[in-house]
Amino acid sequence: MNWYLVAAIAVIVFFVIIFFVSFVHNRRTPVPEGCEQIKIEETSCLACNVEGCSIKEKFEYEKLKQEIEKDDNKGDKK
């Protein structure tokens, strides 16, 4: 087997491992002191174009949850 191919695969594997380790450590990092109560308004969050943002996902989840509860309450009243 060509040694360049082995070296290329090793470099790619190395970078993938570094990515996952840094991702896990970033998720486990606690919120800085004094920033626990910071609230982000939904209007400013929706103006952002980042698709994979966990804050945006939380807003969308809460919105869907409220709509489902609203629909369930309508069905109970009938």
C-alpha positions in Angstrom: 0.0 0.0 0.0 1.2 3.5 -0.8 2.6 5.3 2.3 1.1 8.6 1.2 -2.4 7.0 1.4 -1.7 5.7 4.9 -0.4 9.2 6.0 -3.5 10.9 4.4 -5.9 8.6 6.2 -4.0 9.0 9.5 -4.2 12.8 9.2 -7.9 12.7 8.4 -8.6 10.4 11.4 -6.5 12.7 13.6 -8.6 15.7 12.6 -11.8 13.9 13.1 -10.8 12.8 16.6 -9.7 16.3 17.5 -13.1 17.7 16.2 -15.1 15.2 18.4 -13.0 15.8 21.5 -13.3 19.6 21.2 -17.0 19.3 20.5 -17.6 17.2 23.6 -15.5 19.5 25.8 -17.3 22.5 24.4 -20.7 21.0 25.3 -19.5 20.2 28.8 -18.2 23.7 29.5 -20.3 25.3 32.1 -22.0 28.7 31.5 -19.7 31.5 32.8 -20.5 33.0 36.1 -23.0 35.9 35.7 -24.3 34.7 32.4 -26.8 32.2 33.7 -29.8 34.5 33.5 -29.1 36.0 30.1 -32.3 35.8 28.0 -32.2 35.9 24.3 -35.3 37.4 22.6 -37.0 35.2 20.1 -37.2 38.1 17.5 -33.4 38.6 17.5 -32.8 34.8 17.4 -35.1 34.3 14.4 -33.2 37.0 12.5 -30.1 34.8 12.7 -29.4 32.5 9.7 -27.5 29.8 11.6 -29.4 26.6 11.1 -27.8 24.4 13.7 -28.0 26.7 16.6 -29.2 25.0 19.8 -30.9 28.2 21.0 -33.0 28.4 17.8 -33.9 24.8 18.2 -35.0 25.4 21.7 -37.3 28.3 20.6 -38.8 26.1 17.8 -39.3 23.2 20.2 -41.1 25.4 22.7 -43.2 26.9 20.0 -44.3 23.5 18.7 -44.9 22.3 22.3 -47.2 25.3 22.9 -49.1 24.6 19.6 -49.6 21.0 20.5 -50.9 21.9 24.0 -53.2 24.5 22.4 -54.6 21.9 20.0 -55.0 19.4 22.8 -56.9 21.9 24.9 -59.2 22.6 21.9 -59.9 18.9 21.6 -60.7 18.6 25.3 -63.3 21.4 25.2 -65.4 19.9 22.4 
